Amino acid sequence: MKVAKWHWGLVDAERAKLAEMLGGLAPEQWTAPSLCENWQVRDVAAHLAAAGSTTTVHWLASMARSGFNTGRHNERLLRKQLGASPRETLENFNRSAAKRIAPLNSVTGLLGEVVVHGQDIAKALDLPLFPDPQALRAVAEFFASRDFAVNSSTLVKGLRISAADDDFSSGAGPEVRGVLLDLLLAMAGRKQVLPRLEGSGVEELDRRIAAQART
């Protein structure tokens, strides 16, 4: 319970930073491509609004109606939060940020969604968005230990993940080394950060991310 409460505080802080950034976007930035394949910035914001508004019961029902296809499930939920304009998308995101709802009741999983998708937007638009180091550490540990929303644990199985700016490390095998934020994004399947990583395991991680993208 204490961990959940602490992580809700981290979720609140990361949402607040993202909301401030989104509130300053120009109309054309909302329709710019994000780091998420086939999703514009506006789609990512709507996805986060859905993640913060969908109870576990409704989440499971949506998965069932989508034939347990994660892609169809995500599209179904984000369309409900997209609205008719970027302004409505932002309003829906801000409304969701005031709630204490997490898919499958995983607060750390929701924190990972906010951190990763915040970077999907910020890096695509070349805007500064700096997650709290405690949030990064919590999400990195979560991603390394299980698959949730992304196949993070599967991606790095048999590799040693080592942070250059933190004492975080996980796994054993060929090393993948870099700053914690880049490692976290790599575990989430973001190939864009791979050129910034070092070590004998980077090539294998690149291969796995590419293979996952083809499935």
Buried (B, 14 or more C-beta within 10 A) or exposed (E): EEEEEBBBBBBBBBBEBBBEBBEEBEEEBBEBBBBBEEBBBBBBBBBBBBBBBBBEEBBBEBBEEBEEEEEBBBBBBBEBBBBEEBEBBBBBBBEBBEEEBBBEEBBBBBBBBBBBBBBBBBBBBEEEBEBBEEBBBBBBBBBBEBEBBBBBBEBBEEBBBBBEEBEBBBBEBBBBBBBBBBBBBBBBBBBBBBEBBEBEBBEBBBEBBEEBEEE
